[in-house]
Amino acid sequence: MRQRHSPYCSHVTVVVVGAGIAGLACARELVDAGIPAKVVEQMDTVGGRLASEQIDGRWVDTGAAYLTGDDPAFLGRLQTWRIDGLARPWTDTLRGQQGPPTVRWAAPGGLNSLARDLARELDITLGAEVTELPEADTVVLAMPGPQARKILPEAAEQDWSPVVTAILTYAERQWPDFAGAFVNDHPVLATVADDGDRRGDRAAVLVAHSTAAYARQNTDGAALAEAVGELLGISDKPEVVTRFWPYAQPKPEQGGFARYGNVFLCGDAFGRPRVQTAWLSGRAVARAIIQSTDR
Ligand SMILES: Cc1cc2nc3c(=O)[nH]c(=O)nc-3n(C[C@H](O)[C@H](O)[C@H](O)COP(=O)(O)OP(=O)(O)OC[C@H]3O[C@@H](n4cnc5c(N)ncnc54)[C@H](O)[C@@H]3O)c2cc1C
């Protein structure tokens, strides 16, 4: 293992790099077990791809569209958020859905509010990009593999696809209620969600996600706006805000996490690319660290 030099707190036991849902779940589990963990995040906010942004003074979900769960522990987490008024079941059927009904959870305050809830009372440094392995007994890289490899080049390669998100704000709601839709076999559009419906405030805002093929060639949302207009028969032109996710969706890897000596990798690559997987992966790393300190 290379010699480590870093400005980040050499006295802490565990440094978690990345405050997405995986890193937050890991740090939360460690701290609850009495193991100090310091989290370092390059962005100015926690949550990573569990992202909501203020657009025209209103939260819009710009990354993950909703949460689903089939793991008992994660379902328990969702129920706790429900009791706390932070999450609610949204819909079990989307247009174009090919599988059985599946409960999809949304957050009235935006999905990022769930990440902020997990982050409460954790020791988190925001706006600090980590470029080399921090000095610590244990380091957790809680991020997509290509980002982790910038810090730990020996980490195995992973296969990731990009997505373009287009946030479409209309003057008024002009579409029949539909919650959201999978747009199958479209060259540009993969999904569209009614953000006013999922957030529950009936705002005239749709959020479209592109296909990976489109995002490999384009980072612009104008074509998504046009495709949504055609799909839903909307004649008005929306205001368009675009976001580009270079590492949106991984090809699933085996195992709940990866380990290189005292460095762990976790995130949604270790299973189906979902928030649940990221949360479970971060928690699994924390449990492995807790077990090793128990010996
Ligand atoms: C467009 C889109 C739609 C999606 N839809 C859904 C959905 O409907 N349902 C669902 O369950 N999932 C969905 N997902 C996937 C879901 O968002 C992810 O599975 C989950 O949020 C991943 O969490 P994570 O913690 O593993 O990674 P991330 O959220 O990517 O967190 C990694 C964090 O590490 C930080 N970081 C990276 N490098 C560094 C560095 N060098 N120094 C410091 N910090 C660093 C990043 O800034 C980021 O905050 C979607 C994702 C996208 C992009």
Ligand as a Chemical Component Dictionary entry (heavy atoms), coordinates in Angstrom:
data_LIG
# 
_chem_comp.id                   LIG 
_chem_comp.type                 NON-POLYMER 
_chem_comp.pdbx_formal_charge   0 
_chem_comp.three_letter_code    LIG 
# 
loop_
_chem_comp_atom.comp_id 
_chem_comp_atom.atom_id 
_chem_comp_atom.alt_atom_id 
_chem_comp_atom.type_symbol 
_chem_comp_atom.charge 
_chem_comp_atom.model_Cartn_x 
_chem_comp_atom.model_Cartn_y 
_chem_comp_atom.model_Cartn_z 
_chem_comp_atom.pdbx_ordinal 
LIG C1  C1  C 0 -30.437 10.232 -12.967 1  
LIG C2  C2  C 0 -30.467 9.185  -11.895 2  
LIG C3  C3  C 0 -31.662 8.525  -11.585 3  
LIG C4  C4  C 0 -31.691 7.567  -10.583 4  
LIG N1  N1  N 0 -32.883 7.004  -10.241 5  
LIG C5  C5  C 0 -32.943 6.174  -9.171  6  
LIG C6  C6  C 0 -34.199 5.734  -8.675  7  
LIG O1  O1  O 0 -35.260 6.109  -9.177  8  
LIG N2  N2  N 0 -34.207 4.900  -7.591  9  
LIG C7  C7  C 0 -33.047 4.495  -6.971  10 
LIG O2  O2  O 0 -33.110 3.766  -5.970  11 
LIG N3  N3  N 0 -31.850 4.920  -7.415  12 
LIG C8  C8  C 0 -31.773 5.756  -8.483  13 
LIG N4  N4  N 0 -30.578 6.234  -8.909  14 
LIG C9  C9  C 0 -29.356 5.715  -8.280  15 
LIG C10 C10 C 0 -29.129 6.322  -6.901  16 
LIG O3  O3  O 0 -29.120 7.712  -6.986  17 
LIG C11 C11 C 0 -27.795 5.774  -6.398  18 
LIG O4  O4  O 0 -27.877 4.358  -6.337  19 
LIG C12 C12 C 0 -27.355 6.257  -5.008  20 
LIG O5  O5  O 0 -27.728 7.585  -4.760  21 
LIG C13 C13 C 0 -25.850 6.072  -4.949  22 
LIG O6  O6  O 0 -25.324 6.475  -3.704  23 
LIG P1  P1  P 0 -23.763 6.339  -3.421  24 
LIG O7  O7  O 0 -23.539 6.873  -2.058  25 
LIG O8  O8  O 0 -23.328 4.960  -3.731  26 
LIG O9  O9  O 0 -23.043 7.244  -4.530  27 
LIG P2  P2  P 0 -23.145 8.818  -4.785  28 
LIG O10 O10 O 0 -24.497 9.308  -4.506  29 
LIG O11 O11 O 0 -22.587 9.033  -6.157  30 
LIG O12 O12 O 0 -22.172 9.447  -3.692  31 
LIG C14 C14 C 0 -20.779 9.553  -3.876  32 
LIG C15 C15 C 0 -20.321 10.831 -3.204  33 
LIG O13 O13 O 0 -18.891 10.867 -3.208  34 
LIG C16 C16 C 0 -18.478 12.192 -3.505  35 
LIG N5  N5  N 0 -17.122 12.127 -4.038  36 
LIG C17 C17 C 0 -16.705 11.519 -5.177  37 
LIG N6  N6  N 0 -15.378 11.674 -5.332  38 
LIG C18 C18 C 0 -14.947 12.401 -4.263  39 
LIG C19 C19 C 0 -13.662 12.876 -3.859  40 
LIG N7  N7  N 0 -12.561 12.636 -4.585  41 
LIG N8  N8  N 0 -13.572 13.588 -2.723  42 
LIG C20 C20 C 0 -14.667 13.834 -1.956  43 
LIG N9  N9  N 0 -15.919 13.399 -2.295  44 
LIG C21 C21 C 0 -16.051 12.686 -3.430  45 
LIG C22 C22 C 0 -19.507 12.658 -4.533  46 
LIG O14 O14 O 0 -19.524 14.070 -4.641  47 
LIG C23 C23 C 0 -20.783 12.081 -3.949  48 
LIG O15 O15 O 0 -21.411 12.961 -3.039  49 
LIG C24 C24 C 0 -30.503 7.220  -9.899  50 
LIG C25 C25 C 0 -29.323 7.878  -10.201 51 
LIG C26 C26 C 0 -29.295 8.862  -11.180 52 
LIG C27 C27 C 0 -28.012 9.595  -11.452 53 
# 
loop_
_chem_comp_bond.comp_id 
_chem_comp_bond.atom_id_1 
_chem_comp_bond.atom_id_2 
_chem_comp_bond.value_order 
_chem_comp_bond.pdbx_ordinal 
LIG C1  C2  SING 1  
LIG C2  C3  SING 2  
LIG C2  C26 DOUB 3  
LIG C3  C4  DOUB 4  
LIG C4  N1  SING 5  
LIG C4  C24 SING 6  
LIG N1  C5  DOUB 7  
LIG C5  C6  SING 8  
LIG C5  C8  SING 9  
LIG C6  O1  DOUB 10 
LIG C6  N2  SING 11 
LIG N2  C7  SING 12 
LIG C7  O2  DOUB 13 
LIG C7  N3  SING 14 
LIG N3  C8  DOUB 15 
LIG C8  N4  SING 16 
LIG N4  C9  SING 17 
LIG N4  C24 SING 18 
LIG C9  C10 SING 19 
LIG C10 O3  SING 20 
LIG C10 C11 SING 21 
LIG C11 O4  SING 22 
LIG C11 C12 SING 23 
LIG C12 O5  SING 24 
LIG C12 C13 SING 25 
LIG C13 O6  SING 26 
LIG O6  P1  SING 27 
LIG P1  O7  DOUB 28 
LIG P1  O8  SING 29 
LIG P1  O9  SING 30 
LIG O9  P2  SING 31 
LIG P2  O10 DOUB 32 
LIG P2  O11 SING 33 
LIG P2  O12 SING 34 
LIG O12 C14 SING 35 
LIG C14 C15 SING 36 
LIG C15 O13 SING 37 
LIG C15 C23 SING 38 
LIG O13 C16 SING 39 
LIG C16 N5  SING 40 
LIG C16 C22 SING 41 
LIG N5  C17 SING 42 
LIG N5  C21 SING 43 
LIG C17 N6  DOUB 44 
LIG N6  C18 SING 45 
LIG C18 C19 SING 46 
LIG C18 C21 DOUB 47 
LIG C19 N7  SING 48 
LIG C19 N8  DOUB 49 
LIG N8  C20 SING 50 
LIG C20 N9  DOUB 51 
LIG N9  C21 SING 52 
LIG C22 O14 SING 53 
LIG C22 C23 SING 54 
LIG C23 O15 SING 55 
LIG C24 C25 DOUB 56 
LIG C25 C26 SING 57 
LIG C26 C27 SING 58 
# 
